[in-house]
């Protein structure tokens, strides 16, 4: 396996790897048709085996504090995407990608990495095992069907009926929200200090 910088010709493999790796997670419906680009500089790495993208990590980083990350002092980097193809999971590919990204982040004088992810236990455990700490959370709320939609969201346009919505809940009554809606995910902010 080789870990190297992402190249434009990797895009199809990048998208495929990300889609397949997200299928069995709380982000199963977060599908991209092309690779995301960033307003700020980014560390974009892929793991390659047999001419195939088997893993990826994208870290957009700050050149001015508080322009990418949501917290902390100094310059940080936001992990927007980390994924490993299902056929190559649980053999250390993600850890090696993270180590390579951390090395480059330190070279760019970043003092921390931040990542937001939903409540998949195995994903959260991976971050904790890689020395990240949970520093914040809020809820991702999917509102679907008439029973959930009608008391939550209506349209001022005659004959336009909302059937689906996605919302962030940042309040303190998380249990009330979890009990009211069928699909709710806690979204955790993980942070790792780079020493």
C-alpha positions as CSV (number, residue, x, y, z in Angstrom):
1,X,0.0,0.0,0.0
2,X,1.2,3.5,-0.8
3,X,-0.1,6.7,0.8
4,X,0.4,9.7,-1.4
5,X,-1.1,13.1,-2.2
6,X,-4.5,13.0,-4.0
7,X,-4.3,13.6,-7.8
8,X,-7.1,14.7,-10.1
9,X,-7.1,11.3,-11.8
10,X,-8.0,9.8,-8.4
11,X,-11.4,11.4,-8.3
12,X,-13.6,8.5,-9.5
13,X,-11.7,6.1,-7.1
14,X,-12.0,8.7,-4.3
15,X,-15.8,9.0,-4.8
16,X,-16.3,5.2,-5.0
17,X,-14.2,4.6,-1.9
18,X,-16.1,7.2,0.1
19,X,-19.5,6.0,-1.0
20,X,-18.8,2.3,-0.2
21,X,-17.2,3.1,3.1
22,X,-20.2,5.3,4.2
23,X,-22.9,2.7,3.3
24,X,-22.9,1.0,6.7
25,X,-22.7,4.2,8.8
26,X,-25.1,6.8,9.9
27,X,-23.9,8.9,6.9
28,X,-25.2,6.2,4.4
29,X,-27.2,8.9,2.5
30,X,-24.4,11.5,2.4
31,X,-23.5,10.7,-1.2
32,X,-21.1,12.9,-3.2
33,X,-20.9,12.7,-7.0
34,X,-17.5,14.4,-7.1
35,X,-14.7,15.2,-4.8
36,X,-15.2,18.2,-2.6
37,X,-12.9,21.2,-3.1
38,X,-11.9,23.6,-0.3
39,X,-11.7,27.4,0.0
40,X,-8.6,27.1,2.2
41,X,-5.5,24.9,1.7
42,X,-6.0,21.2,2.4
43,X,-4.0,18.1,3.1
44,X,-5.6,15.5,0.7
45,X,-4.2,12.0,0.8
46,X,-5.2,8.7,-0.7
47,X,-4.1,5.1,0.1
48,X,-3.5,3.1,-3.1
49,X,-3.3,-0.6,-3.5
50,X,-3.3,-2.4,-6.8
51,X,-4.0,0.9,-8.6
52,X,-7.2,1.4,-6.6
53,X,-8.1,4.1,-4.0
54,X,-8.7,2.1,-0.8
55,X,-8.6,4.9,1.6
56,X,-8.7,8.7,1.8
57,X,-8.3,11.6,4.2
58,X,-9.0,15.3,3.5
59,X,-8.0,18.0,6.1
60,X,-8.8,21.6,5.3
61,X,-6.5,23.8,7.4
62,X,-6.4,27.3,8.7
63,X,-3.9,30.0,7.7
64,X,-5.8,32.4,10.0
65,X,-7.3,31.1,13.3
66,X,-11.0,30.4,13.5
67,X,-11.5,30.3,9.7
68,X,-12.1,26.5,9.3
69,X,-12.3,24.9,12.8
70,X,-15.1,25.7,15.2
71,X,-13.1,25.9,18.3
72,X,-9.6,26.2,19.8
73,X,-6.7,28.6,19.7
74,X,-4.0,28.8,17.0
75,X,-4.2,27.1,13.7
76,X,-6.2,23.9,13.3
77,X,-7.2,21.5,10.6
78,X,-10.7,20.1,9.9
79,X,-11.0,16.4,8.8
80,X,-13.8,16.7,6.3
81,X,-13.4,13.2,5.0
82,X,-11.8,10.0,6.1
83,X,-12.8,6.7,4.6
84,X,-11.5,3.2,4.0
85,X,-13.0,0.9,1.4
86,X,-14.9,-1.9,3.2
87,X,-12.6,-4.6,1.8
88,X,-9.7,-3.0,3.5
89,X,-11.2,-1.9,6.9
90,X,-9.8,-3.0,10.2
91,X,-6.2,-3.5,9.0
92,X,-4.9,-0.1,9.9
93,X,-5.4,1.9,6.7
94,X,-7.3,4.7,8.4
95,X,-4.7,4.9,11.2
96,X,-1.9,5.2,8.6
97,X,-3.7,7.9,6.7
98,X,-4.3,9.8,9.9
99,X,-0.6,9.5,10.8
100,X,0.5,10.8,7.4
101,X,-2.0,13.7,7.6
102,X,-0.8,14.5,11.2
103,X,2.8,14.6,10.0
104,X,1.9,17.1,7.2
105,X,-0.3,19.1,9.6
106,X,2.7,19.6,12.0
107,X,4.9,20.7,9.2
108,X,2.3,23.4,8.5
109,X,2.3,24.4,12.2
110,X,-1.2,23.2,13.0
111,X,-1.7,22.6,16.7
112,X,-4.8,20.4,16.5
113,X,-7.2,18.5,14.3
114,X,-11.0,18.6,14.5
115,X,-13.5,16.2,13.2
116,X,-17.3,16.0,13.4
117,X,-19.0,12.7,13.0
118,X,-22.3,11.0,13.9
119,X,-23.0,8.4,16.5
120,X,-21.7,5.2,15.0
121,X,-20.0,3.5,18.0
122,X,-17.2,2.0,16.0
123,X,-16.4,5.3,14.3
124,X,-16.4,7.1,17.7
125,X,-14.2,4.4,19.2
126,X,-11.8,4.8,16.3
127,X,-11.3,8.5,17.0
128,X,-10.9,7.8,20.8
129,X,-8.4,5.0,20.1
130,X,-6.5,7.5,17.9
131,X,-6.2,10.0,20.9
132,X,-9.1,12.3,20.0
133,X,-11.4,13.7,22.7
134,X,-15.0,14.5,22.4
135,X,-15.4,18.3,23.0
136,X,-18.9,19.1,21.8
137,X,-22.1,17.7,20.2
138,X,-25.4,18.6,18.8
139,X,-28.2,16.6,17.0
140,X,-28.8,15.9,13.3
141,X,-32.6,15.6,12.9
142,X,-34.2,14.1,9.9
143,X,-37.9,15.0,9.7
144,X,-40.0,12.8,7.4
145,X,-43.6,11.9,6.9
146,X,-46.8,13.7,7.7
147,X,-46.8,12.8,11.4
148,X,-43.3,14.4,11.9
149,X,-43.5,17.1,9.3
150,X,-47.0,18.7,10.0
151,X,-46.3,19.9,13.6
152,X,-42.7,20.9,12.7
153,X,-42.7,22.6,9.3
154,X,-45.3,24.1,7.0
155,X,-45.2,26.1,3.8
156,X,-46.6,29.6,3.3
157,X,-46.9,28.7,-0.4
158,X,-50.4,27.3,-1.2
159,X,-50.3,23.7,-2.4
160,X,-46.6,23.2,-1.5
161,X,-46.3,20.5,1.1
162,X,-42.9,19.8,2.7
163,X,-42.3,16.0,2.9
164,X,-38.8,15.9,4.2
165,X,-36.4,18.1,6.1
166,X,-32.9,18.0,7.8
167,X,-32.2,20.2,10.8
168,X,-29.6,20.8,13.5
169,X,-30.7,20.9,17.1
170,X,-28.3,22.7,19.4
171,X,-30.6,23.0,22.4
172,X,-30.4,21.2,25.8
173,X,-33.6,19.1,25.4
174,X,-31.9,16.3,23.3
175,X,-34.0,13.5,24.8
176,X,-37.2,15.3,23.8
177,X,-36.0,15.6,20.2
178,X,-34.8,12.0,20.1
179,X,-38.2,10.8,21.3
180,X,-40.1,13.0,18.9
181,X,-38.4,12.1,15.6
182,X,-37.6,8.7,14.2
183,X,-34.1,9.4,12.8
184,X,-31.9,11.5,15.0
185,X,-28.1,11.3,15.2
186,X,-25.9,12.9,17.8
187,X,-23.0,14.6,15.9
188,X,-19.8,14.7,18.0
189,X,-16.9,17.1,17.7
190,X,-13.6,15.3,18.2
191,X,-10.4,17.2,18.7
192,X,-6.8,16.0,18.8
193,X,-4.0,18.2,20.0
194,X,-0.8,17.9,17.9
195,X,2.3,18.0,20.0
